[in-house]
Amino acid sequence: MNCSTPHKSCAALGIGAGLFTAMASALYTVFARMGLHEGLTPYDITFLRYCVAAVVTAPVCKETLHEAGFRWPGQTEFFAE
């Protein structure tokens, strides 16, 4: 989808991304409390929070990865293995 020009589908995509971000942020508190209850330290939870966020939001240029010999179609398939 090309969102360089304003369009209703682009607005819906932006709203959906905003709602997903708000939900993920709210759920973090729940999972952090559960992690502490299960024995994770605050350092473990901080590490997990920022590493997962980095992997999910990091920009990935698939063309460059394939040129470098990366054998998976994308990072999702890489992490699935």
C-alpha positions, 0 to 999 in steps of 0.5 A: 500500500502506498500511503504517500497521498492521503487516503481512507485506508492509510488513515485506518492503517494509522489508527490501527497502528496507534491502537495496537501500540496503546494495547501493547503498552498497556499489556506490558504492565500486566506481563511485567507484574506476572514476570516478577511473580514468576521469578524474573528480575527487573533487569530481565524484564527491562532486557526483554522489553527493549530487545523485543521492541528493537526487533519488532520496530527495527527497519529491515531492508530485505533486498540487502539481506538477500544480497548478503546471503540471508536465506530466509524471506524475512525476519519472521521466518528467521525467528520462527526457526 
